[in-house]
Amino acid sequence: MIGIGVDVVDIARFRTSLRRTPTMRERLFTEAELAYVAPQSDPVPSLAARFAAREAVMKSLGLGLGAFGFHEVWVERADSGAPFLQVVGRAAELADAAGVARWHLSLTHSDLVAVAYVVAE
């Protein structure tokens, strides 16, 4: 195991940030992620979990916010429904340098918080 990263996002605070800065959605999330959450009656908890995943990846590599661009890590869904990470660009370079061969991801959210747990193996 290379590292573990956990991140928790306050959904109400995240919702306020998205309302205050409408361009934030496109800055933080890929088109695929935005398309995935679009049909949901309230996409904010799912978006908050995806944001947490990016931060958890940084933490699993021992890095801080800004180590790579937000579009260099994103969450996709397997046919089974399980979430998995796509890692490209500078994020992939940093992961390769750290020896990461596989990623493990778990996402969850309640009415209050979204949580992402990442293991870099």
QUINOR-V370432 format. One record per residue. RES is the residue in one small letter. D_CENTER is the distance of its C-alpha to the mean C-alpha in Angstrom with 1 decimal. Layout:
BEGIN
RES:D_CENTER
RES:D_CENTER
END
This chain:
BEGIN
m:19.7
i:18.3
g:16.0
i:14.0
g:11.1
v:10.6
d:9.2
v:10.8
v:10.6
d:14.1
i:14.0
a:17.4
r:16.6
f:13.4
r:15.8
t:18.4
s:16.4
l:15.6
r:19.3
r:20.6
t:18.8
p:18.6
t:17.5
m:14.2
r:12.7
e:13.8
r:12.9
l:9.2
f:8.7
t:10.6
e:13.8
a:12.8
e:9.9
l:12.5
a:15.2
y:13.6
v:13.4
a:16.7
p:19.1
q:17.8
s:20.2
d:17.5
p:14.1
v:12.9
p:11.9
s:9.7
l:8.2
a:7.9
a:6.2
r:3.4
f:4.0
a:4.7
a:2.7
r:3.5
e:6.4
a:7.2
v:7.6
m:9.8
k:11.5
s:12.2
l:13.9
g:15.8
l:14.5
g:13.9
l:12.1
g:13.4
a:13.8
f:12.4
g:11.5
f:8.4
h:9.7
e:10.1
v:6.8
w:5.7
v:6.1
e:9.8
r:12.4
a:15.5
d:18.9
s:19.0
g:16.0
a:13.9
p:10.3
f:9.8
l:8.0
q:9.8
v:10.5
v:13.3
g:15.4
r:15.5
a:12.4
a:14.4
e:17.5
l:16.4
a:15.3
d:18.6
a:20.5
a:19.2
g:20.3
v:17.1
a:18.3
r:15.8
w:12.4
h:12.1
l:9.3
s:10.2
l:8.9
t:11.5
h:12.8
s:16.3
d:18.0
l:17.3
v:13.9
a:10.5
v:9.5
a:7.2
y:9.6
v:9.4
v:12.8
a:13.8
e:17.2
END
